[in-house]
Amino acid sequence: MIVNTEFSEAVVESLHDVTPTVRELRIRPIAHKPVPHDPGAHLQVQILVAGVLGQPQVQTRHYSLVGEPDGEHYRIAVKRQDDGRGGSLAMWRLAAGDRLVVSAPQNHFPLDTRAPDYLLVAGGIGITPMVMMAQRLAARGAPVRMIYSARSAAELAFAEELKPVLGDRLGLHAGDRGEHADLAAAIDGLADGGLLYTCGPVPMLDAIKLAWSRAGRPQQDLRFETFGSGGSHAAQEFAVHVPRHGLQITVPVGSSLLETLEHHGIEAVSDCRRGECGLCTLDVLSLDGEIDHRDVLLSDEDKHSNTRICACVSRVVGSITLDTSYRPDTLPTHA
């Protein structure tokens, strides 16, 4: 089950391709004005995608809100993932005038505006929450610098919007131009007590964590959000045995372990569905193959021991036997 969230109808007001693979959508709630939100907030969107065994089903996706709110629209950006689970492609099929069901903004990545200095680091589509952070900090006159990297110059989404906001405090790095950010130097230049906010793919986040640790910086001053990991292996179907439920099931390529368990009637507590909160983590009883850990929650020790798996994002090459939180003796009794 998912933490309850109030949803309401909205309409796609306009669409705009920011890069060849990133599309911006402006979404207007139908029955009310947009709920105000702060930097780091995201919107949950319910969309119809091909679920387990290709059966259409409503799923919820999370998208960071981009830029200072205008009081009329929610603004999000979606990167097209041709080999993803179908959510981005469903969003890309939308047209102006189409209706959606969306949540009120939620924020698990809030900006602390009390620090003496800020370093923002974004990778690829991870720029989306950073736009409003940069705007808000610059408007307050706070010391702030940004490092923004993408695989190609053409994929530096919102760079033109950020240039007048940050000026020479914005460092752009494109892989196709051979440009690479010097994270160690950027962290070294951050004032004592300064905060680093980052959003991007897992390999970038791992590099930042390492550089931050080597610099001796307090862990609580590193704030991050990730849009997940593509994993070490291409997605493939895998077998799952759940002895407590007497089930032997197969997780198809286009669905997550969590979605497949739910499809077969096995309830699992979940929230973020991005491998960040850990609520859906399950115990591994045995493994024949390899777990492709795609979360950012489990420690390196946990991942190497292969005793737990984040069901919302991680996959398996081979087969796995899992335990669940279900216990027959916890079921209510009836007179």
Helices and strands as residue ranges (DSSP letters): E 7-19, E 22-29, E 41-50, G 52-54, E 56-64, E 74-79, H 87-92, E 99-103, E 106-107, E 118-123, G 124-127, H 128-139, E 144-150, G 153-155, H 159-166, G 167-169, E 170-174, G 175-177, H 183-188, E 195-200, H 202-214, G 219-221, E 222-226, E 238-242, G 243-245, E 247-251, H 257-263, E 281-292, H 300-305, E 308-310, E 315-322, G 328-330
